[in-house]
Amino acid sequence: MTSRTASAGIDTVRPLRLVLGVDAAACLASGALLTVASPWLTDLLGLPLALSVTAGILLLVFGAWLASMAGGRGPTRPGVRTVIAVNAVWVVASLALAAGLLIDPTGLGVAFLVAQAVAVAVLTVLEAVALRRADLS
Protein backbone atom coordinates (compact mmCIF):
# COMPACT_ATOMS: atom_id res chain seq x y z
CA MET A 1 0.00 0.00 0.00
CA THR A 2 1.26 3.46 -0.82
CA SER A 3 0.50 6.75 0.89
CA ARG A 4 -3.05 6.52 -0.47
CA THR A 5 -5.75 4.67 1.36
CA ALA A 6 -7.28 1.95 -0.79
CA SER A 7 -10.87 2.62 0.24
CA ALA A 8 -11.15 6.35 -0.23
CA GLY A 9 -8.31 7.10 -2.63
CA ILE A 10 -7.19 9.91 -0.31
CA ASP A 11 -3.54 10.88 -0.02
CA THR A 12 -3.05 10.65 3.76
CA VAL A 13 0.57 11.84 3.62
CA ARG A 14 -0.08 15.14 1.86
CA PRO A 15 -1.12 17.04 5.03
CA LEU A 16 2.03 15.79 6.76
CA ARG A 17 4.20 16.90 3.85
CA LEU A 18 2.48 20.29 3.92
CA VAL A 19 3.07 20.94 7.63
CA LEU A 20 6.67 19.71 7.35
CA GLY A 21 7.12 22.13 4.44
CA VAL A 22 5.74 25.03 6.48
CA ASP A 23 8.04 24.07 9.37
CA ALA A 24 10.98 23.90 6.94
CA ALA A 25 10.22 27.34 5.50
CA ALA A 26 9.91 28.84 8.99
CA CYS A 27 13.20 27.25 10.10
CA LEU A 28 15.05 28.42 6.99
CA ALA A 29 13.70 31.97 7.26
CA SER A 30 14.40 32.19 11.01
CA GLY A 31 17.81 30.60 10.58
CA ALA A 32 18.78 33.06 7.87
CA LEU A 33 17.56 36.00 9.97
CA LEU A 34 19.35 34.88 13.13
CA THR A 35 22.58 34.10 11.28
CA VAL A 36 22.77 37.23 9.13
CA ALA A 37 21.19 39.79 11.47
CA SER A 38 22.62 38.48 14.74
CA PRO A 39 24.95 41.47 15.27
CA TRP A 40 21.94 43.80 15.24
CA LEU A 41 19.61 41.46 17.11
CA THR A 42 22.00 41.05 20.06
CA ASP A 43 21.21 44.43 21.61
CA LEU A 44 17.61 44.51 20.42
CA LEU A 45 16.64 41.09 21.84
CA GLY A 46 19.25 40.65 24.55
CA LEU A 47 20.37 37.34 23.06
CA PRO A 48 24.10 36.59 23.11
CA LEU A 49 25.72 36.70 19.67
CA ALA A 50 27.01 33.12 19.98
CA LEU A 51 23.50 31.88 20.84
CA SER A 52 21.89 33.69 17.90
CA VAL A 53 24.47 32.49 15.38
CA THR A 54 24.44 28.91 16.69
CA ALA A 55 20.64 28.79 16.73
CA GLY A 56 20.56 30.26 13.22
CA ILE A 57 22.93 27.64 11.84
CA LEU A 58 21.02 24.82 13.58
CA LEU A 59 17.75 26.14 12.14
CA LEU A 60 19.24 26.22 8.63
CA VAL A 61 20.41 22.60 8.90
CA PHE A 62 17.14 21.44 10.52
CA GLY A 63 15.11 23.36 7.93
CA ALA A 64 17.00 21.73 5.06
CA TRP A 65 16.35 18.29 6.59
CA LEU A 66 12.65 19.13 7.01
CA ALA A 67 12.46 20.29 3.40
CA SER A 68 13.98 17.02 2.23
CA MET A 69 11.35 15.10 4.22
CA ALA A 70 8.51 17.28 2.94
CA GLY A 71 9.54 16.60 -0.65
CA GLY A 72 11.35 13.82 -2.41
CA ARG A 73 10.71 10.33 -1.10
CA GLY A 74 8.67 11.78 1.73
CA PRO A 75 8.56 11.46 5.48
CA THR A 76 9.12 8.35 7.54
CA ARG A 77 7.46 7.67 10.87
CA PRO A 78 10.80 7.66 12.81
CA GLY A 79 11.88 10.83 11.02
CA VAL A 80 8.69 12.71 11.92
CA ARG A 81 8.87 11.45 15.50
CA THR A 82 12.38 12.91 15.65
CA VAL A 83 11.07 16.23 14.32
CA ILE A 84 8.35 16.26 16.99
CA ALA A 85 10.89 15.52 19.74
CA VAL A 86 13.36 18.17 18.53
CA ASN A 87 10.55 20.73 18.26
CA ALA A 88 9.37 19.91 21.80
CA VAL A 89 12.89 20.45 23.15
CA TRP A 90 13.08 23.74 21.21
CA VAL A 91 9.82 24.95 22.79
CA VAL A 92 10.97 24.11 26.33
CA ALA A 93 14.40 25.67 25.79
CA SER A 94 12.90 28.83 24.29
CA LEU A 95 10.50 29.25 27.20
CA ALA A 96 13.34 28.66 29.68
CA LEU A 97 15.40 31.36 27.95
CA ALA A 98 12.41 33.71 27.92
CA ALA A 99 12.03 33.14 31.67
CA GLY A 100 15.58 34.41 32.14
CA LEU A 101 17.38 31.11 32.65
CA LEU A 102 20.94 31.42 31.34
CA ILE A 103 20.36 34.79 29.60
CA ASP A 104 18.73 38.15 30.30
CA PRO A 105 16.58 38.96 27.25
CA THR A 106 15.02 42.37 26.71
CA GLY A 107 11.24 42.74 26.71
CA LEU A 108 11.28 42.37 22.94
CA GLY A 109 13.56 39.34 23.33
CA VAL A 110 11.06 37.72 25.70
CA ALA A 111 8.24 38.41 23.23
CA PHE A 112 10.34 36.97 20.38
CA LEU A 113 11.21 33.81 22.32
CA VAL A 114 7.64 33.21 23.50
CA ALA A 115 6.12 33.92 20.06
CA GLN A 116 8.40 31.51 18.27
CA ALA A 117 7.93 28.89 21.02
CA VAL A 118 4.15 29.13 20.51
CA ALA A 119 4.55 28.89 16.72
CA VAL A 120 6.79 25.82 17.04
CA ALA A 121 4.37 24.23 19.52
CA VAL A 122 1.49 24.70 17.06
CA LEU A 123 3.53 23.17 14.23
CA THR A 124 4.50 20.28 16.50
CA VAL A 125 0.86 19.51 17.32
CA LEU A 126 -0.06 19.70 13.63
CA GLU A 127 2.81 17.35 12.77
CA ALA A 128 1.73 14.88 15.45
CA VAL A 129 -1.89 14.91 14.24
CA ALA A 130 -0.84 14.57 10.60
CA LEU A 131 1.52 11.71 11.48
CA ARG A 132 -1.25 9.89 13.30
CA ARG A 133 -3.49 10.17 10.23
CA ALA A 134 -0.80 9.34 7.65
CA ASP A 135 -0.46 5.89 6.16
CA LEU A 136 3.31 5.46 6.24
CA SER A 137 3.43 1.69 6.01
Secondary structure by P-SEA (a helix, b strand, c coil): ccccccccccccaaaaaaaaaaaaaaaaaaaaaaaaacccccccccccaaaaaaaaaaaaaaaaaaaaaaccccccaaaaaaaaaaaaaaaaaaaaaaacccccccaaaaaaaaaaaaaaaaaaaaaaaaaaacccc
